[in-house]
Each structure stands twice: as C-alpha cells, then as structure tokens.
C-alpha cells in the first residue's frame, strides 16, 4: 500500500462518490479560507494535494492559506497544473525536446520509452492555415491542401509524436482553434487522477503555450499562457513558480441591453481594466450580473485576458457551467462529479454565496454596454458605433501613433480605382478590404455567430451585396459552428455575401490573412490609401492583420458583416444606410439587425449536445 504525504490531514472520501479528495476546509486550522477568491482556492488545492515536503512544503500551503487580500505576500509558490495544452507553432519545440531526451536516453543505454509527459498534454494544430483562397465553396479545400503541402514535415513529426508518447494527443488540422476545442471538448472542470492506490478528484487546471489559453477560465478552469520552458517543466512533472498574485474583482451587475453583444461587453471590460491596471494580476468576475451571462459570453471575456493585461480572467463554477457541460455532450456521470466536487470544496458559486475578498474591486453595469468597435491599432481603444465616422476622420488626421495616421487635410480626398476583369470601382480612405469572421474569441459564441447569420439573411433578402474589393472570410473555431449554421439554414446567406468557410483555424486573427487580390493591393499602393480591416478577433496591432491595412477594427461578427456590406469604415451605421436595395431604396442597419429573441429562438432550434 502506497502512503502519500498528507501533513494537514486533508485527504477524505468525496461525499456521494467513490473517489478521494483533498479538503480545503482542513486548512481552517491555519486560516479561514471560505472567502478566498475562487482562483486562489484552486491554487491552494494544488499546493495542498502536492505537499510532499520537497517540491511543495507545508510552509507554502500555509502562506497561501493566509492570503491577505489587501496586501498579498509577494513570495514564490510552486503550482502544479493538471495538464498542458499546446498549439502547432509554440508547441512543436516542446515535442522536439521530448524526442531529443529519448535520443539521449538511448545513447546512454537506457529505455527511451520511459520518456513521456507526466501529465496529459494535448496539441491542437490551428496556427498554420492561411487564407489564400476566399469567396468560393472550394476555399476550405484549397486552403487546407496548401496548408498540408507547406507543413508536411511538421505534421509527420507530430503524428509520430502522438504514436510514440504516452499522455500526448494531437488534434489534427482543419478541426478547430485550440482554445475553442479546449472549451467545447477537452476542458473537464473537475477530473480524477490516480495517486498511489487511490483515485483522487482534482480541479482541472492547465498552462498553455499560447497567450489566449485564458479562454478556458470562463469555464471555471484556471489557466494561462506560459513560455515553452515552463510548459515543458509541467509536462515533466515539475511545478511552475509564480509570485502570489493580487486578485482584482470585477463586480458585474445588470444584463446586456437589446442590440449589444458579448463582443461589445468584452471591449468595455478591456478598456476599463486597462485603465485600472491589472498586469501581472488575477482578475475574478463576481456579482449578480454573472447570472445573466451565458458560458459562451464568459469565455469571450476570458479569452481577451491578455488584451486587458491580466494573468487570468476567472469565472467560478456555477449552474451555468453545469448547463454548458451538458449542452456540449459531456456525460451525466462527469457533470455529477463536477457538481459534487466543486460544492464539497467551496468552489461552486451560488446566488447566495458570500462574495470573496479581493485586493481591489472594479464595477461594471452590463446594461450600459453599447455596440462598439476597437481600433485602429489597439484592442483597448474602444469606439462607440455611433461615434465611428467622426473618430475615423480624427484618426486620419491625428499624429502618427496608436490612434493616428498623420495625414494632412489635403490628403483626405485621395482615391484610387480597383480594376478587375473589365470592371472598375473607386475606393478611398477607409475602404474595407478585409472583413473576417474569425478567432475563437467570437466564433465560440453561438449568439454572435447566429446573429451574423441572421443579419446576412436579412441583407440578402433586402437585395444587398458586398462590394467586390472586400476580401470576406469565415473561419470558425470548431466544426460545431458549421454544423449549427447549416442546421439553422444560415450558411447560404453568409455565402451569398462571400462569407464562405476558408478554414478551421486562427487565420486572420494571427495575421494569416493571405494576400489581398492584386487589383485591390495595387489600388491601395498606387493611391497611398489608408485601407481598413474589420475582424471579430482579439488583436489589431498595425501590420498584424495585413501590411496593407493601416486601420484595423475589432468588432462583433454581425458588425463584420455590416461593414463588409458598407465597404467602408468612414460611415455612421446608426444614421447612414448600410447599402441600397435593387430599387435604390436605402437600407439601414437597424432594419436588418436581428433581435435577441430571434437569435435565442434560432439557437434553441439548431444546437444540440450531439454536435
């Protein structure tokens, strides 16, 4: 019988389950832990469970149990996450190092098969697909074919790794984006692990080699992005060392008003947290407003954690978490384990749960959120939709910098002509040459994706079309999105506006936009124009999306479709028409914007756990 270290007498049988767990309330002899932030409780459980007097000492546990909200002691703590997630750019070197360790073991006469990750590791291939082809039903196939040709050697190596290593799996190309796959499929919330002779329930937690690993924080899974060396340390059974964090609480009240989306909300959150200053800190969301946010809305907010500068953006487990697990096909047995474990550990938030104590508190009334974009060069520079035209013109004239291009007044009227197959179209500053529904930030959220589809449907029925100089694309974060858009019969309308699926990967969000059509690129360069991109991503730094788009705006998927129709960012979509019907009648955004009831009814009819 294997005897495990348990200096605090915390090991016990989980009520109602045939597994053990390490009770946080066993630390009440050290300090009151009931009102610790949920994110700190997850760290504390990992220390308590792994307390062996070597990697984790009893003093480490006691120091964190005594976490002082107003002045956390800045000491290192050894955190041992439950698993690791990788993507195909930053993750490949980690697999190469494992292979090198096997080679070294063989040279020393040992058994190379003993070199394996000590915790579960998943690598999702999503960073390699580029939008070379768009606007056709063949785009997905052509882009995938080119992806495989360009990356054949890397993919063959990763396939070998999956077959060679234990505890290591690879999600193949054209499946989805790492963070969305993690949210919809890989994330456990609570999981079990064999420790000695016992099966032990533990919180799901992870580090990943991508900054937006934080998206899974929306599911109540503590996670953040790290460098390759830190990820490898965890893979090989070592802790990562971090300073005890401050935890800033963001108290949410109210609910989203009609016409506003989760994208608009996360742009507000990014703006206010940037202003507050949360770099190097944990952010934890609390308050009655949580009951009005879907899990997908929470994931959108957690996804942009790097943009507001925090280490994590954490939502505690609650009934909405359990509902999401069921709706994404997790088994009832697993959901029962999650509920039993989180409630026993004080990790489950209920409406009457006492509010945790935080280092600082910021407040936001969700009902004040308005439709917005962010840009032209930074995600924290939010612009209310009704101010967009005025702000765009200020951007053109402002000195070169985060919010300025530095044009002179006499340069504002510059235009150029896009010549294509005998047809020509004049464009000027603000021409939208990239309109991308992309990124796990938003494609993981059915409300905004269905909203984009419904807006496209109404636009097509009104006789609107997208100007030919706009490079449109739809790159969902998982195959599930395609399934429910097809079931809702919205794909034909998106495709009618040029939003064909171009790939299941990061694409435009990480700069894999592909080249602009030559006639468009020539017109921009010859006219020295300030062209625009509008994308549903999380970053818009100059030069990232495309070298030819000097102004880049983050927006919700419905607004991406709207700006594609308008063909320019030099427009006030609240007062000017988004286009004209075949009879020349102006069509306004408010006429084609779907109501929240329409969106909700479509989601209810088109999404099922089997997807």
C-alpha positions in Angstrom: 0.0 0.0 0.0 1.4 3.4 -1.1 1.4 6.0 1.7 1.0 9.6 0.4 2.1 12.7 2.3 -0.8 14.5 3.9 0.5 16.8 6.6 -2.8 18.6 7.1 -5.0 15.5 7.3 -6.9 16.8 4.3 -7.4 13.5 2.4 -11.0 12.3 2.6 -13.7 10.4 0.7 -15.7 12.7 -1.6 -19.4 12.7 -0.4 -21.5 10.7 -2.8 -18.7 9.5 -5.0 -16.2 6.6 -4.9 -13.1 8.9 -5.1 -11.0 10.8 -2.6 -10.2 14.5 -2.5 -8.1 16.9 -0.5 -10.4 19.1 1.6 -9.7 22.8 1.6 -11.6 23.2 4.8 -8.9 21.1 6.5 -6.9 24.3 6.4 -9.3 26.1 8.7 -6.9 25.3 11.4 -4.4 27.5 9.6 -6.6 30.4 8.4 -10.2 31.0 7.3 -10.3 30.0 3.6 -14.0 30.4 3.0 -13.8 33.9 1.5 -10.6 33.4 -0.5 -11.2 34.2 -4.2 -12.1 31.1 -6.1 -9.0 31.3 -8.3 -6.8 31.4 -5.1 -8.6 28.3 -3.8 -7.7 26.4 -7.0 -4.0 27.3 -6.4 -4.3 26.4 -2.8 -5.8 22.9 -3.5 -2.9 22.2 -5.8 -0.4 23.1 -3.1 -2.3 21.0 -0.5 -2.6 17.9 -2.7 1.0 18.0 -3.8 2.5 18.9 -0.4 5.4 16.4 -0.2 7.9 18.5 1.8 10.2 18.6 -1.3 8.5 20.3 -4.3 5.8 21.8 -2.1 6.4 22.4 1.6 3.8 22.8 4.4 5.0 26.4 4.6 4.0 27.0 1.0 0.5 25.8 1.8 0.2 27.8 5.0 1.4 31.0 3.3 -1.2 30.8 0.6 -4.0 29.8 3.0 -3.2 33.1 4.9 -3.5 35.1 1.6 -4.2 38.7 2.6 -6.5 40.3 0.1 -5.3 43.9 0.7 -1.6 43.1 0.8 -0.7 39.6 -0.6 2.7 38.5 0.5 5.0 38.5 -2.6 6.6 35.1 -2.3 7.0 32.3 -4.9 4.6 29.5 -4.9 5.1 26.2 -6.7 2.0 25.5 -8.8 1.5 22.1 -10.5 -1.3 22.3 -13.1 -3.3 19.3 -14.0 -2.5 19.3 -17.7 -0.8 21.2 -20.6 -2.1 22.4 -23.9 0.0 23.3 -27.0 -0.5 24.7 -30.4 1.4 23.9 -33.5 3.8 26.9 -33.6 4.9 27.2 -30.0 4.2 23.6 -29.1 6.4 21.8 -31.6 9.7 22.7 -29.9 8.4 21.1 -26.7 7.8 17.8 -28.6 11.2 18.2 -30.3 12.8 18.4 -26.8 11.0 15.2 -25.7 12.3 13.5 -28.8 15.8 14.7 -28.0 15.5 13.4 -24.5 14.6 10.0 -25.9 17.6 10.1 -28.2 19.9 10.9 -25.2 18.4 8.1 -23.2 19.1 5.7 -26.0 22.7 6.9 -26.3 23.1 6.3 -22.6 21.9 2.7 -22.9 18.5 3.4 -21.2 15.0 2.7 -22.3 13.8 5.7 -24.4 10.2 4.7 -24.0 10.4 5.8 -20.4 10.5 9.5 -21.6 6.9 10.6 -21.6 4.8 13.6 -20.4 3.9 13.1 -16.8 0.6 15.0 -17.2 -1.9 14.9 -20.0 -0.8 17.0 -23.0 -2.9 18.0 -26.0 -1.6 19.7 -29.1 -4.1 21.4 -31.4 -3.0 22.2 -35.0 -4.6 25.5 -35.8 -1.9 28.2 -36.5 -0.8 27.0 -39.9 -3.8 27.6 -42.2 -3.7 30.7 -44.4 -6.5 32.4 -46.3 -5.1 32.1 -49.9 -8.5 31.5 -51.4 -11.8 33.0 -50.3 -15.3 33.7 -51.6 -16.0 30.3 -53.0 -17.2 26.9 -51.9 -13.7 25.5 -52.8 -11.9 27.8 -50.4 -11.8 25.4 -47.5 -10.4 22.6 -49.6 -7.8 24.7 -51.4 -6.5 26.4 -48.2 -6.3 23.0 -46.4 -4.5 21.5 -49.3 -1.9 24.3 -49.3 -1.6 24.0 -45.6 -0.7 20.3 -45.8 1.9 20.9 -48.5 3.6 23.7 -46.6 3.7 21.9 -43.3 4.1 18.3 -44.3 7.3 17.7 -42.4 6.0 19.2 -39.2 2.7 17.3 -39.4 4.5 14.0 -40.0 6.7 14.7 -36.9 3.6 15.4 -34.8 1.9 12.3 -36.0 5.0 10.3 -34.9 4.9 12.0 -31.5 1.2 11.1 -30.9 2.0 7.5 -31.7 5.3 7.4 -29.7 4.5 9.2 -26.4 2.1 8.3 -23.7 -0.1 11.1 -22.3 0.2 13.0 -25.6 -2.5 13.6 -28.2 -2.8 15.7 -31.3 -5.9 17.3 -32.6 -5.4 17.3 -36.4 -5.6 20.2 -38.8 -8.9 21.6 -40.1 -10.6 20.7 -36.8 -10.7 24.0 -34.9 -8.8 26.6 -32.8 -7.0 25.3 -29.7 -8.9 27.4 -27.2 -12.3 26.6 -28.6 -11.5 22.9 -28.8 -10.4 23.2 -25.2 -13.6 24.8 -24.2 -16.0 22.6 -26.1 -14.3 19.3 -25.7 -11.1 19.0 -23.7 -12.0 21.0 -20.6 -13.0 18.9 -17.6 -13.6 21.5 -14.8 -13.0 18.6 -12.4 -11.1 15.4 -13.2 -9.7 12.4 -11.5 -6.1 11.2 -11.1 -4.5 8.1 -9.7 -2.4 9.0 -6.6 -0.9 5.9 -5.1 -3.7 3.4 -4.5 -6.4 6.0 -4.6 -8.4 7.7 -7.4 -8.5 11.4 -6.4 -10.8 14.2 -7.7 -9.0 17.4 -8.5 -9.8 20.7 -10.2 -9.0 20.9 -13.9 -6.2 23.5 -14.4 -3.6 24.0 -17.1 -0.9 26.1 -18.7 -0.6 26.5 -22.5 1.9 27.8 -25.0 -0.5 30.5 -26.2 -1.5 33.7 -24.5 -5.2 33.2 -25.0 -5.1 29.9 -23.1 -7.1 32.0 -20.6 -10.3 31.4 -22.6 -11.0 28.3 -20.5 -11.1 30.5 -17.4 -14.7 31.2 -18.5 -15.5 27.5 -17.7 -14.1 27.7 -14.2 -10.8 26.1 -15.2 -7.8 28.1 -14.0 -5.4 28.5 -16.9 -3.0 30.9 -18.5 -0.3 31.1 -21.2 3.4 30.4 -20.5 6.6 30.0 -22.4 7.9 26.8 -23.8 10.3 26.1 -21.0 7.6 26.4 -18.3 5.3 24.2 -20.3 8.0 21.6 -20.6 8.6 21.7 -16.9 5.0 20.9 -16.2 5.0 18.2 -18.8 7.9 16.5 -17.0 6.2 16.7 -13.6 7.7 19.9 -12.2 5.9 22.9 -10.8 6.0 26.4 -12.3 7.0 29.1 -9.9 5.0 32.3 -9.6 4.6 35.2 -7.2 1.5 35.1 -5.1 -0.9 37.2 -7.1 -3.1 40.1 -6.3 -6.7 39.4 -7.3 -8.8 42.2 -8.7 -12.6 41.5 -8.5 -14.8 42.8 -11.4 -18.3 43.1 -10.0 -20.9 42.7 -12.7 -24.5 43.9 -12.4 -27.4 44.1 -14.9 -27.8 42.4 -18.3 -26.9 43.2 -21.9 -29.3 45.6 -23.5 -31.1 44.9 -26.8 -28.6 45.3 -29.7 -25.4 44.8 -27.6 -23.3 41.6 -27.8 -20.7 39.8 -25.8 -18.1 41.3 -28.1 -19.2 44.8 -27.1 -19.1 43.7 -23.5 -15.5 42.4 -23.7 -14.3 45.6 -25.4 -15.7 47.6 -22.5 -14.1 45.2 -20.0 -10.8 45.5 -21.8 -11.0 49.3 -21.8 -11.8 49.6 -18.1 -9.3 47.0 -16.9 -6.6 48.6 -19.0 -7.4 51.9 -17.3 -7.4 50.3 -13.8 -4.1 48.4 -14.4 -4.2 44.6 -13.9 -0.9 43.5 -15.5 0.6 40.6 -13.5 -2.7 40.2 -11.5 -5.5 37.7 -11.5 -9.0 39.1 -12.4 -12.0 37.3 -11.0 -15.6 38.1 -12.0 -18.4 38.2 -9.4 -21.7 39.8 -8.7 -25.3 39.3 -9.7 -24.5 40.0 -13.4 -22.9 36.6 -13.7 -26.4 35.0 -13.7 -27.2 36.9 -16.9 -24.1 35.8 -18.8 -24.0 32.6 -20.8 -21.0 30.4 -20.6 -20.0 31.5 -24.2 -20.2 35.1 -23.1 -17.9 34.4 -20.2 -15.5 32.6 -22.5 -15.4 35.6 -24.8 -14.4 37.8 -21.8 -11.8 35.4 -20.5 -10.3 35.0 -24.0 -9.3 38.6 -24.2 -7.5 38.5 -20.8 -4.1 39.2 -22.5 -5.6 42.3 -24.0 -6.7 43.7 -20.7 -3.3 42.6 -19.3 -4.2 40.2 -16.5 -2.7 36.7 -15.9 -6.2 35.2 -15.7 -9.8 36.3 -16.1 -11.6 33.8 -14.0 -15.3 32.9 -13.7 -16.2 30.5 -10.9 -18.1 27.3 -11.5 -21.9 27.6 -11.1 -25.2 26.2 -12.6 -24.4 27.8 -16.0 -21.1 25.8 -16.1 -23.0 22.6 -15.5 -25.6 23.5 -18.2 -22.8 24.2 -20.7 -21.1 20.8 -19.9 -24.4 19.0 -20.6 -25.1 21.0 -23.8 -21.6 20.2 -25.2 -22.0 16.5 -24.8 -20.2 15.8 -21.5 -21.6 12.7 -19.8 -24.0 13.0 -16.9 -21.6 11.0 -14.8 -18.9 13.6 -15.4 -21.3 16.5 -14.7 -22.2 14.9 -11.4 -18.6 14.6 -10.5 -18.0 18.3 -11.3 -21.0 19.3 -9.2 -20.2 17.1 -6.2 -16.5 18.0 -6.2 -16.9 21.8 -6.6 -19.7 22.0 -4.0 -17.7 20.0 -1.5 -14.6 22.2 -2.0 -16.4 25.5 -1.8 -15.5 26.1 -5.5 -19.2 26.3 -6.6 -20.8 29.8 -6.8 -24.5 30.2 -6.0 -26.6 33.3 -6.0 -26.4 33.4 -2.2 -22.7 32.6 -1.9 -20.6 35.1 0.1 -18.6 37.4 -2.0 -14.9 36.7 -1.9 -12.4 39.3 -0.6 -10.3 41.0 -3.3 -7.3 43.1 -3.5 -9.3 45.7 -5.3 -12.8 45.9 -6.8 -13.9 47.4 -10.1 -17.6 47.7 -11.0 -19.5 47.4 -14.3 -23.2 47.7 -15.0 -23.6 45.4 -18.1 -26.8 47.3 -19.1 -24.7 50.3 -20.0 -22.8 48.5 -22.8 -23.3 49.8 -26.3 -22.4 48.4 -29.7 -18.8 49.2 -30.2 -15.6 48.6 -32.2 -12.0 48.9 -31.0 -9.1 50.4 -33.0 -7.5 51.5 -35.2 -4.4 49.8 -33.7 -5.1 48.6 -30.1 -7.8 46.5 -28.6 -8.3 48.8 -25.6 -9.2 51.8 -27.8 -13.0 51.3 -27.9 -15.2 53.4 -30.1 -19.0 53.5 -29.7 -20.6 52.6 -33.1 -22.4 56.0 -33.3 -19.0 57.8 -33.0 -17.2 55.6 -35.6 -17.3 58.0 -38.5 -16.2 61.0 -36.5 -13.5 59.1 -34.8 -12.2 57.6 -38.1 -11.7 61.0 -39.6 -9.9 62.1 -36.4 -7.7 59.1 -36.7 -6.7 60.0 -40.3 -5.5 63.5 -39.2 -4.1 62.7 -35.8 -0.3 62.5 -35.4 1.2 59.1 -36.2 0.7 56.9 -33.1 -1.6 54.4 -31.5 -4.7 56.5 -32.6 -3.3 58.4 -35.5 -2.2 58.0 -39.1 -0.8 61.5 -39.7 -2.4 62.6 -42.9 -2.7 66.3 -44.0 -6.1 67.8 -44.7 -5.4 68.0 -48.4 -4.7 64.2 -48.5 -8.2 63.2 -47.2 -9.7 63.2 -50.7 -7.3 60.7 -52.2 -8.9 57.9 -54.2 -7.9 55.0 -56.4 -9.6 52.7 -58.9 -9.8 48.9 -58.4 -9.6 47.4 -61.9 -10.8 43.8 -62.2 -11.9 41.8 -65.2 -13.0 44.9 -67.1 -14.9 46.3 -64.2 -13.8 49.2 -62.0 -14.7 50.6 -58.6 -13.4 53.7 -56.9 -12.2 53.4 -53.3 -10.9 55.9 -50.8 -9.5 56.1 -47.3 -11.4 53.7 -45.0 -12.2 51.2 -47.7 -12.9 47.8 -46.0 -10.6 45.4 -47.9 -10.7 42.6 -45.2 -13.9 41.6 -43.4 -13.2 38.5 -41.3 -15.4 36.5 -39.0 -12.6 34.8 -37.3 -11.0 33.9 -33.9 -12.1 31.7 -31.0 -12.9 35.0 -29.2 -16.2 35.2 -31.0 -16.7 32.1 -33.1 -17.1 30.1 -29.9 -20.2 32.1 -29.1 -23.4 31.0 -30.8 -25.2 34.3 -30.0 -22.9 36.4 -32.2 -22.4 33.7 -34.9 -26.1 33.2 -35.3 -26.6 37.0 -35.1 -24.2 37.3 -38.1 -26.1 34.7 -40.0 -29.4 36.3 -39.4 -28.1 39.7 -40.4 -26.7 38.2 -43.6 -30.1 36.6 -44.3 -32.0 39.8 -43.9 -29.4 41.7 -46.0 -29.6 39.1 -48.8 -33.4 39.3 -48.7 -33.2 43.1 -48.9 -31.1 42.7 -52.1 -27.8 44.0 -50.6 -24.4 42.8 -51.7 -20.8 43.2 -50.6 -18.5 45.3 -52.8 -16.1 43.2 -54.9 -13.0 44.7 -53.3 -13.8 43.3 -49.9 -11.9 40.1 -49.0 -14.5 38.2 -46.9 -13.9 35.1 -45.0 -15.5 32.9 -42.3 -13.0 30.8 -40.2 -14.9 29.1 -37.3 -13.1 27.9 -34.2 -14.6 24.4 -34.5 -16.7 22.2 -36.8 -19.6 22.7 -34.4 -20.1 26.2 -35.7 -20.5 25.0 -39.3 -23.0 22.3 -38.1 -25.4 24.7 -36.3 -25.2 27.4 -39.0 -26.1 24.8 -41.6 -28.9 23.4 -39.4 -30.3 26.9 -39.0 -30.1 27.3 -42.8 -27.9 30.4 -42.4 -24.8 29.3 -44.4 -26.4 30.0 -47.8 -26.9 33.7 -46.8 -23.4 34.1 -45.4 -22.0 32.5 -48.6 -24.2 34.8 -50.8 -22.3 37.7 -49.2 -18.9 36.0 -49.7 -18.5 34.6 -46.2 -17.6 31.0 -47.2 -15.7 28.9 -44.8 -12.0 29.3 -45.5 -10.6 27.1 -42.8 -10.9 25.9 -39.2 -8.1 27.8 -37.6 -6.7 31.1 -36.4 -6.3 32.7 -39.9 -6.7 36.5 -39.9 -6.5 36.8 -36.1 -2.8 35.9 -36.1 -2.0 37.5 -39.4 -2.6 34.5 -41.7 -4.8 36.7 -43.9 -3.2 35.7 -47.1 -2.5 38.3 -49.9 -5.1 40.7 -51.0 -6.3 40.3 -54.6 -3.7 42.0 -56.8 -6.1 44.7 -58.2 -7.0 45.8 -54.7 -3.4 45.7 -53.4 -2.4 47.8 -56.5 -5.1 50.4 -55.9 -4.2 50.8 -52.2 -0.5 51.2 -53.0 -0.9 53.5 -56.1 -3.4 55.7 -54.3 -1.4 55.6 -51.0 -4.7 54.8 -49.2 -5.5 54.1 -45.6 -7.4 50.9 -46.1 -9.3 49.1 -43.2 -9.8 45.6 -41.9 -12.8 44.7 -39.7 -12.4 41.4 -37.9 -14.0 39.6 -35.0 -10.6 38.8 -33.5 -8.8 39.9 -30.3 -5.8 41.8 -31.6 -5.4 44.6 -34.2 -1.9 45.9 -34.0 -0.7 47.7 -37.1 0.9 45.3 -39.5 -0.6 42.2 -37.8 -3.7 41.7 -39.9 -2.2 42.7 -43.2 0.6 45.0 -44.3 -1.8 46.9 -46.5 -4.5 47.7 -43.8 -3.3 50.6 -41.7 -6.5 50.8 -39.7 -7.9 47.6 -38.2 -11.0 47.3 -36.1 -12.2 44.6 -33.7 -16.0 44.1 -33.9 -18.7 41.5 -33.3 -19.4 39.1 -36.2 -22.7 40.9 -37.1 -20.8 44.2 -37.3 -18.2 42.5 -39.5 -21.0 41.6 -41.9 -22.4 45.1 -41.7 -19.1 46.8 -42.5 -18.5 44.3 -45.4 -21.8 45.5 -46.8 -21.0 49.1 -46.3 -17.5 48.7 -47.8 -16.0 51.5 -45.6 -15.3 52.4 -42.0 -15.8 56.1 -42.9 -19.5 55.8 -42.2 -22.0 56.2 -39.3 -24.0 53.0 -39.5 -26.5 54.4 -36.9 -27.7 57.1 -39.3 -26.4 56.3 -42.8 -27.6 53.3 -44.9 -25.5 50.2 -45.0 -26.5 49.8 -48.6 -29.3 50.2 -51.2 -31.7 47.6 -52.5 -32.1 46.9 -56.2 -34.7 49.8 -56.5 -32.3 52.3 -54.9 -34.0 52.4 -51.6 -31.6 52.9 -48.7 -31.4 50.0 -46.2 -30.3 50.9 -42.7 -28.5 48.6 -40.2 -31.4 48.8 -37.7 -33.7 47.2 -40.4 -31.5 44.1 -40.7 -30.2 43.8 -37.2 -31.6 40.6 -35.6 -33.4 40.9 -32.2 -32.1 39.0 -29.2 -35.3 36.9 -29.3 -34.7 35.9 -32.9 -31.1 34.9 -32.0 -32.3 32.9 -29.0 -35.0 31.0 -30.9 -32.6 30.1 -33.7 -30.0 28.8 -31.2 -32.6 26.7 -29.4 -33.7 25.1 -32.7 -30.3 24.5 -34.1 -27.8 23.4 -31.4 -27.8 20.1 -29.7 -25.3 18.2 -27.4 -24.7 15.7 -30.1 -22.8 18.3 -32.1 
